[in-house]
Amino acid sequence: MSTLTIRIPDEKYERLKEYAKEHKISINKLFNELATTVLAQYDAEIRFKVLASKGDVKKGLKLLDKLDEKLQ
């Protein structure tokens, strides 16, 4: 396991401490959970880009248009 030192503004640190306290977790666990979330988003982005590079642009745009219609 690695140790990491970060610099953040005091104001932000205090807010993060408050958040962790309200959720009954340590700052360490909070940052671990934040890192997990960021990496999951990154992995999804990479998977999307790989799939998109193999896909049909016109077909993909038609699907997005359909989604836009349903959301309106």
C-alpha positions in Angstrom: 0.0 0.0 0.0 1.2 3.5 -0.8 1.3 6.7 1.2 0.3 9.9 -0.6 0.7 13.5 0.6 -1.6 16.0 -1.1 -1.9 19.8 -0.8 -5.4 21.2 -0.8 -6.8 24.5 0.5 -7.6 24.4 4.2 -11.2 25.3 3.5 -11.6 22.3 1.2 -9.9 20.0 3.7 -12.3 21.2 6.5 -15.3 20.5 4.3 -14.0 17.0 3.4 -13.4 16.3 7.1 -17.0 17.3 7.9 -18.3 15.2 5.0 -16.3 12.2 6.3 -17.5 12.7 9.8 -21.1 12.9 8.8 -20.7 9.7 6.8 -18.8 8.0 9.6 -15.8 7.2 7.6 -12.1 8.3 7.8 -10.5 10.8 5.5 -8.4 7.9 4.2 -11.5 5.9 3.3 -13.1 8.9 1.8 -10.1 9.5 -0.6 -10.0 5.8 -1.3 -13.7 5.8 -2.3 -13.2 9.0 -4.4 -10.2 7.4 -6.2 -12.3 4.3 -6.9 -15.1 6.4 -8.4 -12.7 8.4 -10.6 -11.0 5.2 -11.8 -14.4 3.6 -12.6 -15.4 6.6 -14.6 -12.0 6.5 -16.4 -12.4 2.8 -17.2 -15.9 3.4 -18.6 -14.6 6.3 -20.8 -11.8 4.0 -22.1 -14.3 1.2 -22.9 -16.6 3.7 -24.6 -13.8 5.0 -26.7 -12.7 1.5 -27.8 -16.2 0.5 -28.7 -16.8 3.8 -30.4 -13.7 3.4 -32.5 -15.1 0.0 -33.8 -18.6 1.4 -34.4 -20.5 2.9 -37.2 -20.7 6.7 -36.8 -24.0 7.2 -38.7 -25.6 4.4 -36.7 -24.3 5.9 -33.4 -25.7 9.3 -34.3 -29.1 7.9 -35.2 -29.2 6.2 -31.8 -28.3 9.4 -30.0 -31.0 11.2 -32.0 -33.5 8.6 -30.8 -32.4 9.1 -27.2 -32.8 12.9 -27.5 -36.3 12.4 -28.8 -37.2 10.2 -25.9 -35.8 12.7 -23.4 -37.9 15.6 -24.7 
